[in-house]
């Protein structure tokens, strides 16, 4: 698992949250994403995309004006939203082999997040100014649709079967049918401001990080079925099998691992201002710390043991 904390990238083993790597990058780090082949970690910051090889060097990145929302295809491309000072909102297509921008797709003025359909055929881009999800055909790199959402959507997530897309605004979630590109409805959880979310592997549940905690929402009805009271959460990710949810909290500066079956906290770690994260349970992490070294942070392990 990798997180960005505004200045650096850090990796932790799961579910114990043992630290495994720490790389200083630049001020203002935002989104972080692990490449599809799991050999590189990319992070957006105000002047471009930084690229790191776990356990190896920091590579030449991709200069951009104001990127946010990184996503990798299973092929040779990465997509990132960008706000160009002169051209406005755009999606930049990056060749993952050469680390070079090879195409630009104009969108509205404020792209905030990106997501790919499971077959990589469609790219979904939330745009805060347009209050919409913009849909791009990845083969032609043309916009094929736009679906209205709540005001200022900040994040979107697609179900594993690709049939549903969920777009989170400040207080509501728009449910979109990806075949017809129409909004099926809107969920208003009533739990305060929402940030990012993840869809369970079976598509039945939404895990939504927000100011009042982690909220588990029934994907078919929008009902909030459980909440874990962890304040001021910024992001959430699920392990590939859905067994654990990992959340970051910016105010209390902590990372928390939650067992999704019991909704119990199984590990917790203090970390300076953690913000965005990406989880790859099969990633090969570098041995950036000596065995047993916690880097000076307190770790709560399963069973309540501390070290």
Buried (B, 14 or more C-beta within 10 A) or exposed (E): BBBBBBBBBBBBBBBBBBBBBBBEBBEEBBBBBBBBEBEBBBBBBBBBBBBBBBBEEBEEBBEBBBBBBBBBBEEEBBBBBBBBEEEBBBBBBBBBEEBEBEEBBEBBBBBBBBBBBBEBBBBBBBBBBBBBBBBBBBEEBEBEBBBBBBEBBBBBBBBEEBBBBBBBBBBBBBBBBBEEBEBEEBBEBEBEEBBBBBBBBEBEBBBBBBBBBBBBBBBEEBEBEBBBEBEBBBBBBBBEEBBBBBBBBBEEBBBBBBBBEEEEBBBBBBBEBBBBBBBBBEBEBBEBBEEEEBBEBEBBBEEEEEE
